[in-house]
Structures are given as C-alpha cells and as structure tokens.
Amino acid sequence: MLNIINYENLLYLVGQKTLKIILYLIAGEIAKKIIAFLIKKIRLAPEKISQTNLENQKKRIKTITNLITNTSKIIINFTIFIMVLAELGVNIAPLITGAGILGLAVGFGARSLVADLISGFFIILENQFNIGDQVKIGTNKGKVIKISLRTITLKDKDRNIYIIPNSTIKSVIKLPKKNIKN
C-alpha cells in the first residue's frame, strides 16, 4: 500500500510540475507576441506623421524597436529558464549569483563597448542629429552618413570617412547644410 501511495504522489507531483513548466513556456511566448505586436504598431507610427524627415524617423524607430525586441527576448527567455530550473528542484541562487558576477566582469571588461552602446542609444533616442545632417564632432567635420548604437560615421568635403565611437563624443555642433559639400 505504501508503494502505491508514493507512486501516485510522484505521478501527481511530476504532472503538476510539468503543467507549471508548460504554463511558464506559454506565458513567455504570449509575452513575446505582445511585445512583437506593440513593436509592429510603433514601427507603423511614422506613416501617420508628415513626410518631413520620414526616412530618418523610420531608421530611428527601427533601431530603437530592434533594441527593445532583442532585450525583451533575452530577459523573457532567461526568466523562463530560471523558473523552469526552480520548478525542477535546482537551487537557482548560485546561478543568479554567478550571472550577476559574470555581468559585472563583462561590464568592467567591456567598459568602452558598454559606454558606446549607452551613448549611441541616447543619441538615437534624443534625436540629437540625423543622417544627412552636417556636424562637427571634435576636430572632425562632415555629413552624417551612418548612425549606429556603437559609432557615428561622417564624410567630409574631401570624401574622407570618419568613424567615431559614441563614447568619445563630448559635444556636437550642428552646422548649416550649405557649410560642407559632399
């Protein structure tokens, strides 16, 4: 009789844990679908504004929404992974501690990369300047031909290309369009 009860309890517990794991996975997929839906709505928004700088707005929104999409997927997947491990009886405290320490190590090791990404994010978010603008960054003067989270690319009147890491930008001077010809 004791073996039957233990076996039935074991089946009940396995079924209950399996159900919880499946619910976690479904909830994660639903969260990703909701984020994808919201991102799609945000990407369609520029078509409702005037034609002025429409292309620049689309590029800016695409950059920001890609960043949000990728970040949210990583966070959702990591959270689900931790919840599933906890449900399977794994002690997740060392894993979370290790992830925190690894994050600090990467943060210190890739300090300039992180600074570039954060600076680039705020340049794009605050719409400080756009592709096609004439700017002076430090001693470099030219037309902005590319903006990314990591770098700004300028082309001067002699067709020289300057690639400037975002973390090194201390100030930007926006010049009149007629000042530099490309």
N, C-alpha and C positions, 0 to 999 in steps of 0.2 A: 504494500500500500504506500509506503514511504517513497519508493522509486517512482510510482505513478504520479504522485503529487509533485515531486521535484521536476519530473519531466514535463508535466503540464505547466508548472510555473516557468520553467525555462522557455517553453514554446511561447507562452504569454509575453514574457519579457522580450524575447527576440522579435516577436511580432510588433510589440509596442515600440521598440527602438527602431525597427525598420520603418514603421509608419512615420515616426518623427523625422527620420532621415529623409524620407521621400517628401514630407511636407517642407523641410528646410530647402531641399533642391527646387521644389515647385515655387516656393516663396522667392528664392533667388532669381529664378527665371522670370517670374512676374515683375520683380523689381527692375531687372534689366530691360524688359519690354516697356515698362512705364517710362524709364529713362530714355530709351530709344524713341518712343512716341513724343516725349517732350522735346528732345533734341530735333526731331523732324519738324515740329511746329516752330521752333526757334529758327531753324535754317530757312523756312519758308517766309519768315517775317520780312526780310529785305525786299521782297517783291511787292510789299504793301507800302513801301516808302518811295520817295521821289527818286528820279534817275540820277541825281547828283551823288557822286561817289558810290554808286550802287555796287560796282565791282569790288571796290575796297572794303565796303561793308560786308559783302559776301565772304571775302577772304578772311576778314577778321572774325566773323561769326563761325566760319568753318574751323579756324584754328582753335577758338575757344571751345566749341562744341566737341571737337575731337579730343581735346584735353579732358573735358568733363566726362565724356564717354569712357575713355580708357581708364581714368582714375576710378570712376564708379565701378567698372567691371572688376578691377583689381581688388577694391575694398569689399565688394559683394562676394567674390569668389573666396577671398581669404576668410571672411567671416563665416561663410558656409562651411569651409574646410575645418575651421576651428570648432564649430558647433557639431559637425559630424564626428570629429575625433572625440569630443567630450561625451557625445552620446554613446560612443563605442567603449567608453571607460578609460580613455587615455588621459593621463594627467597633462592638461594643457598649460599649466603655469610655467614650466620650464621652456616650452615652445614660445609662449608670448614674451617671456623674458629674453630669450635668445633672439627673437625677431627685433625687440627693442634695441638690444646691444648691437645687432647687425646694422640696424638703421642708423645708429649713432656712428658706427665705424664707416659706413658708406658716406654719411653726411660729412664727416671730417675728411675722409679721403678724397671725396669729390666736391670739395668746397666750392671751387670755381665753377664747376658744372652746375651745381645747385644754384649758385648766385646768378649765373647766366640765365637759367630757366625761370627763376623768380623775376628777374629784371625784365626778361622778354615777355612774360605773362602780363606784367603791369604796363609795359609799353603798348601791347595789343589791347588790353582791357581798357586802358585810359585813352586809347586812340590818340596818342601823343603826336604821331605823324604817320603818313600812309605811303604806300608805293606810289612813286611819281613825284613826291614832294622833294624840293631842293632843301638840303640841310647841311649844316656844318657840325660835325661831331669831333671834338678835339681839334686837331690840325687838318682833318680830312673834310673836304667839301665836295658835294656831289648830289646826284639824283638817287633817291632810294629805289633800288630795283628789286629788293627782296627783304622781307621781314620774317624772321622765324623766332621760335622761343629761345634759341641759342645765340643767333647772330643777326646783325643788320648788314646788308650788302649795298654799297654805294658805287656809282660810276661817275667819274669826274669828266670834265670837258675834253680831256685827252684820251678818254675811254679807258683809263686805269680803273681797276676794280679794287675796292677796299672791303674787306670782310672784318667787321668789328664785333668782338664778343660783347654781349649785352651788359655783362657785369662791369666792363671798363668804361661804360658811358656815364659820365658825370653830369654833362649838360648837353643840350641840343639847341641849335639855333636854326629855326625855320627861315629859309631865305625866300625872297620873291622868285617866282618861276623863271623870270627873264634873266636872272643873275648868272645862271650856268646853263650852257647849251650842251646837249648830249646828242 
